Every structure is written in structure tokens, then in C-alpha cells.
Amino acid sequence: MGSTRARTFARISSVEQPPSKPKQLDTAVVLGGSVAGLMAARVLADHAHSVVVIERDEASDDAPRRGVPHGTQLHTLLPGGRRQIDRWFPRFTEEALAAGAVWASAEQRSTYIDGVRKVRGSDADIITATRPFIEGQLRRRLLAVPNVKTITGRATGLTFDDSAVTAVRYESGGTAGVEPASFVVDAMGRSSRLSDWLEAGGWDRPPMIRQVTGINYATALFCRTPEPAERTASFALCSTEFGGDLAGAVFFAVENDRWMVMMGGYGDLRPGRTAEDMIRRCRADFPADFGRVVANGIIGEVLTYRQADSRRREFAAAANLPARLVAVGDAVASFNPIYGQGMSSAALHASCLSMFLRSDPALYAPAQHFFDLQRVVVDAAWSVSAGPATAGRRDRVTSWLTRQIVDATVVDTKVARVFEDVTHMVRHPDHLAAPAVLRRLLSAQRRRRPAPTAPMRSL
Ligand SMILES: Cc1cc2nc3c(=O)[nH]c(=O)nc-3n(C[C@H](O)[C@H](O)[C@H](O)COP(=O)(O)OP(=O)(O)OC[C@H]3O[C@@H](n4cnc5c(N)ncnc54)[C@H](O)[C@@H]3O)c2cc1C
């Protein structure tokens, strides 16, 4: 595929270990110690003599924490993101599996659209685990890097000189502190206050784009007795045409012999909010495996979460930004979570940061090259999950094709493979517009769609 952005995406997604390079930064400070902050800190450790991560929560041992309220909900680590994590933390997958994460090979997972089982697409394996477990594994690996330290504290502002950020202000245990910084990364999530701080300092506030999603999540854990060759992950997605109040349901086997089951709905529709409703729906509205995973009893209660919108901050379009400052992860773009792109985007942003710092950038100027690279990743995820509403014409075409292709993925293995590579963030969405895909799309449209799997019915 020849598009420039597809080639840039491929370069960002490389799994090669870059050669070592003399460190050009003194102290780099990362604000926020969740997935995006941990990944950025790992990359910065190659370029700064010391890296300081300021996180307001105490490090919790694989348990949900206050600063990440969505951490209780089911999280998919897409292959595109996992490859980047393995790149920056070699053998991460191996270690996560040894610590309890579960393998879901292509044979061990299934995907349904409106009750119809899709043909097998990508051969990529995924690992399944809870969000706090994944973050805990990343944190352990990061803290083993000698030039990284953490401060438990709340970042309260930035200090600038005429052209660049120079320090971070924070508050820890009731005491105010200042950390001098030769580079700062905002990883404070979607509610980051960086834009306010920039405006207060006389810089541009990056334009914010929002798209209403109003998605409601309900997630619960169930007891699991592992069985040989069982299905360890299943995705059942429901189109709006299918009717009913469901966006979809997913189950994963996760660490400590548990199943995690999630149900989602849009707007006022909140399926699966009680244990009774979730169990009933798993038995009545979804393929038989969903009934099986809820058979051995719930652990705790159903936990819910609502996300009102997808949002992105257009740093690449801001004309007046200080030098030595970037933002990563949800602080830049947070997507409709049903597509599972957040952690993988954060990992790819870290790879953009590596490319930027390896390009011998002029550190007295804004990090435009970084934001341009990052925009390729953000646009790719956005075009898949947020649809055409805010995208350019070319992206609208890609989004339209995506909708057509979803139907073809049910019956055509080659289309299914490209589509999954794109939704797994392994390949850029422009690959969906390749002539070979379009030809197969036409022939797939003539094929008969199989009947929905029992007991799934039109709701
Ligand atoms: C319901 C739901 C389901 C999701 N499912 C998936 C999925 O399946 N797959 C996937 O990849 N992604 C998923 N995501 C997205 C994913 O959770 C995030 O994209 C990912 O965690 C990266 O987040 P982040 O590190 O940028 O920000 P966050 O995880 O939000 O972390 C921000 C961090 O900054 C800290 N912080 C904030 N302010 C300050 C401050 N002033 N000082 C110091 N620290 C501060 C917070 O305590 C927190 O630790 C989902 C999101 C939601 C809401």
C-alpha cells in the first residue's frame, strides 16, 4: 500500500529495537503513571539521564485505582499495541502469561456480528487479562529501569521560559514541589488540564474535537474452571440495524481463573447492569459460550461505567506551543472504548516519541514532528472508531468502506484478515481501500450470509 500515512504508520509500528544513542536530555518528567505515561517513560529512559513519573495515585498492586475509574471495565490489548509493548519491554507477553494472563489464539476466540460467526481473519494471538494487571506488569518493568523514579503527587502546573517548558509544579502529601524538566510529557488522561495550563501561560490551547458516543459499559467477573482447548475470548457485536439495546458483549478468560464479561449499550440503553440481567442476557441473547461462562457464579458485583464522548486534542494544529512538551495517550485522544484502541494507541504514541527523539530534533522549537507522527496514529484509530463526522473527505471514504467491509468480513477470510489487522492497529486503515480488497468485497456481497448462531435472535 503506497499512501504516505500508511507508510508512516508502518514505520511507527516497527518492532525493531533502535540502536542506542547518547542521551540528549537531563531530566524528563512524565505527568501521569498509567499505561500511556509508563510507555512514554520507558522510551524517555533511552534519551534522558533521569526520568521522573509524577502520579497522584499510590501504586496499587494490580487492583483498580481511583485515578483510572474505567480500570474496572473489560480491556482488550490489541496485537498492534502488544507488539509495541514487547518492543519497549522485551518478553512482556511471555512474562504476563507466566504471571497469569491468558492466551487467546485465533483458534481460541470467536467474533460474531449480529449473531453470525465471522470467518477467521487475523492469525494474531491476543493475551487477555484485566486492565490493572496489564498496567501492573508495565509498572514493574518500568521501575526496573535504573534511571526511572516515581513521585506520588498531583501535578499542579508548568513553568515556562520564553520558548520552552522548564519545570513541573506538583503537590505531594500536602507539600508543594518543583521538578526542573528538560522535557515534559502529559499523560494525565482525557481530563488532563494541560490545555488550561498552556492558555494560562500565554500559549495556544489545542483545539478539541468531541464526538458524542454515550456508551454504557457493564462488566462483571465470574468463576472459571479452565478446560483444555476452550474458547478464551469471544466478541459478539450488534449493529444498530439488528435492533435491541445492545452494542455488544465480550468475554475473556483473565488471570486467577476468572471470566470477565462485558456488555455495552448506547444512550439510555444500559444492558447488563444487574447480575440477573447480565446472566439472563448471556444465556438468552448471545451464542452458547456466553451462557457457559456465567454458569459458575459471579464474583463481586456488576460494575458500570459511562463514557459520554470520543475526544481528541489537535496539538498538531496549534500554532504556538512551548518547546520540549508533548502529550500522549488519552490526553490527546480517547476513543469509543468498544474498539479497544486506547492502550495500543498509547503504546504507538511512545513509538512516535522514540522516532521524534531519534531524529535529532531542534529542542528549542515546538515538537511539531512528534505531533505530526502522532496524528497519523490518532487519525487511524479515529477513522475506525469515530466514523466520518469530523474527518476529511478521504477519511469519509475510508469510513464508508469500513461499513461495507464489515459485512464482507463475515464470509471472506482475506477481507476479514485485512479488516482485523486494521482494527487490531497492526496496519493503517488505507489498506482497506486497496483494489484487491475492493474486488473481494464485491464478490463477498454476492455470497449468502449464514444464519445467526442459536440462541441469538433478532432482539
Ligand atoms: C470503559 C472503557 C473501556 C476501555 N476499554 C479499552 C480496551 O478494551 N482496550 C484499550 O486498549 N483501551 C480501552 N480503554 C481506554 C484505555 O483505558 C486508555 O486509553 C488507556 O488506559 C490509556 O490511558 P492513559 O494512560 O492515557 O490515561 P489514564 O489511564 O486515564 O490515566 C491517566 C493517569 O494520570 C493520572 N493523573 C491525572 N491527573 C494527574 C495529575 N494532575 N497529577 C498526576 N497524575 C495525574 C491519573 O491518576 C491516571 O493514573 C477503555 C476506556 C474506557 C473508559
The ligand as a Gaussian input file, in Angstrom:
#p B3LYP/6-31G(d) Opt

LIG

0 1
 C      -14.970000       1.832000      29.629000
 C      -13.630000       1.837000      28.962000
 C      -13.172000       0.699000      28.334000
 C      -11.957000       0.709000      27.677000
 N      -11.556000      -0.421000      27.017000
 C      -10.368000      -0.421000      26.409000
 C       -9.913000      -1.593000      25.754000
 O      -10.609000      -2.598000      25.641000
 N       -8.659000      -1.579000      25.217000
 C       -7.857000      -0.470000      25.277000
 O       -6.724000      -0.517000      24.793000
 N       -8.289000       0.666000      25.857000
 C       -9.501000       0.722000      26.426000
 N       -9.912000       1.858000      27.040000
 C       -9.032000       3.051000      27.030000
 C       -7.874000       2.882000      27.995000
 O       -8.314000       2.683000      29.303000
 C       -6.948000       4.103000      27.931000
 O       -6.814000       4.541000      26.624000
 C       -5.575000       3.729000      28.446000
 O       -5.680000       3.387000      29.777000
 C       -4.540000       4.835000      28.302000
 O       -4.857000       5.797000      29.183000
 P       -3.862000       6.913000      29.660000
 O       -2.682000       6.344000      30.332000
 O       -3.658000       7.864000      28.562000
 O       -4.808000       7.639000      30.723000
 P       -5.480000       7.081000      32.025000
 O       -5.465000       5.611000      32.083000
 O       -6.785000       7.774000      32.167000
 O       -4.504000       7.587000      33.163000
 C       -4.281000       8.929000      33.477000
 C       -3.359000       8.928000      34.702000
 O       -2.993000      10.253000      35.020000
 C       -3.088000      10.423000      36.423000
 N       -3.301000      11.839000      36.658000
 C       -4.343000      12.600000      36.226000
 N       -4.163000      13.883000      36.624000
 C       -2.997000      13.923000      37.300000
 C       -2.280000      14.958000      37.938000
 N       -2.726000      16.226000      37.965000
 N       -1.102000      14.647000      38.517000
 C       -0.603000      13.370000      38.500000
 N       -1.259000      12.338000      37.929000
 C       -2.438000      12.631000      37.317000
 C       -4.264000       9.543000      36.828000
 O       -4.247000       9.216000      38.196000
 C       -4.035000       8.337000      35.937000
 O       -3.163000       7.414000      36.526000
 C      -11.154000       1.888000      27.677000
 C      -11.616000       3.040000      28.324000
 C      -12.850000       3.019000      28.932000
 C      -13.352000       4.294000      29.558000

